[in-house]
Amino acid sequence: MPALDRTQLMPAALAQLPGLATGLSHEGLLAALGGSDAFPQVPPGAAAGPERFDDLYLLAPVGVFLLDTDSTILQANLVGADLLGLDRAAQVRQRFRGYVAQRFLADFDAFVTRALNSREPLRCSLQLQRSRGERGVPVTLLGCEAAGVLRLTVEPAEGRLALLEKSEERFRRIVQTAREGIWEFDAEARTSFVNPRMAELLGYPVEEMAGRPLLSFLDAEGRSVLERNLARQQEGMPGRHEFKFIRKDGAALWVHLAANPLFDAGGGFLGALALASDITEHRESAELAWQQANFDALTGLPNRNMFQERLRHEMKKARRERSFLALLFIDLDQFKQINDRFGHQQGDSVLVQAAARLGACMRASDTLARIGGDEFVAILPGLAHVEDAERVAQDIIAILNRPFELAGGQQGLISGSVGLALYPSDAADAEELLRHADQAMYAAKNGGRNRYSYFTDDMQSAAQQRARLATDLRRAAAGHEFELHYQPIVNLKTGEVARAEALLRWRHPERGLLNPAEFIAGAESSGVLLDIGDRAFRQAADQVLAWQRALGRPFQVSINLSSAQLRDDAHGWLSYVESLQLPPKSLVVDVSEDLLSEPAGQVFERLGRLHAMGMQVALDDFGTGHSALAQLQRFDIDFLKIDRSFVAGLTGNSGDLALCEAMILLAHKLGLEVVAEGVETQAQLALLKAAGCDHAQGYVFARPAPAEELLALARQGTLEALGSG
């Protein structure tokens, strides 16, 4: 048969369908029909397997099937399903062989064997019948192997041209009455055609959808997914995805959308043709089933099932990142009495309130779950310190101690017992970790309830020590047991004592005078560090003013401030310093080098305000942190303080000497002065002087001393080294 012009093969019915973009649809459907072999022309780079079936053949006006090797019908297009009377949505699959007239079965079997071994379409003429006893319909089969299955096209025996001419009404009926929505859109993702079913699904008249962009039917998340899929389609890749569309009435419509790109003869992207199946009821049922399987119906928290999945995930993450997590097992004390006295309805109210309170103690990255009647668990991943878990446990105990509101203006009183277990130190797997946290919770109950307990004795002992220290620190802060000692900072060029560093000490009633290393960590974890630091700052400001008046000349005091203190805006330092009317440069704020690695924000804003008032800034312990050198010139810094670890190793040819010289040179190039800390020997002092260091402090001059002793040293005017000891 001579080759025909492809435009002669276009069904007139398609051209008459309202809203159909003639050029786009014709090219797309011709691609689905193919040339004389009735197989598609696949765009370059696109996949050509059975997964493209629905997209390529959906609207082809011939029957198109994918058959398994035993002729089971895996997929059928609209015309094919209509030809054999199949329900495309039916779960039970039929064998195509069952529709072949009896006398043609041998021919069909031989054809299938040959076609499954051929990459080129083979032809076979036979008769099909919907049921045995019906009159057979002569057809021509074209088939070949495709990805392990048989791709089959079915045409009436009189040929394709006659088929196209005679199928107009049937094809129109199929498109207009299809159970699936049919949606065609152009290269700009604007609607060029929808069938009545698609318009019905979205709640619009057909004519109102014409020309509307697909994005207008989607929410923000759906738009993002669709934009990615459109980009894939322009590359010739079919798209299958579940989308949530927004109906005209605002209700959600979940559809499975199978879209295939359409190209013109030159390979230009024209748009896509999509098949939409309503899966709203299935999706809602699946979401409800998932919700019921994973969340507690009363509190809305994850249940035991979801908790176990989250715990395994977080443990795997902790193992990969070599971090640790804490598991808290929380049991409500006296909850049974609430149920017995007020009834189960009021008991449920307490559980809901308790869940809300516990949730307020959690970070966004934590998981709180209800795994039993009055039992809750919390997963705390990515902790920096064990004390962080203790702080959460303490918050839980405190918040559960507050009265619970019940009906009739009554109140219920309960408490909480909390067990803590740590991964990986306390357990190797999720089940063991939960069991150990449960055991720790029972230890807390047996210890008197309304408390927390660790799984191991050692951890519990350490926690008790921290608790005692926190109690002592709070008492010490209230009783003004903290005091400042001062160490002189000597100008190495003149020997003058015009500066001193304020150093915090705790005069413990039983242990005597304690250095910060013995209590600062405890003060931070117990929440009293800000209060202690606030008082120390004010005391240092008062002291430098008193010294200036006593000496009759300028004097400067430096005091250490942490980033936590700088973040806290409740201390009122700025107004306090202004109220004292201190001369400029009376105070130096010592900050850690690690501060430079923090993102610019409140810390630097407040540091800048202190600097603008005349205070100077010193970068403490330089060389031990992780700051980039480029950061030094970005911030208002006046001094670099060389850490004592470098000074301790100073000799005539040591590497530490080279580092000190380099730091001093760098600081001077940036216009900064240098203070060496921890200078203990004459030899160290001599090397630092030779390297050009500006200031030094350490035992070679004087140990930290109370304010009155420092004043006596300052009155000497200059201070010589004490010796080599």
Disulfide bonds with the S-S distance in Angstrom:
none
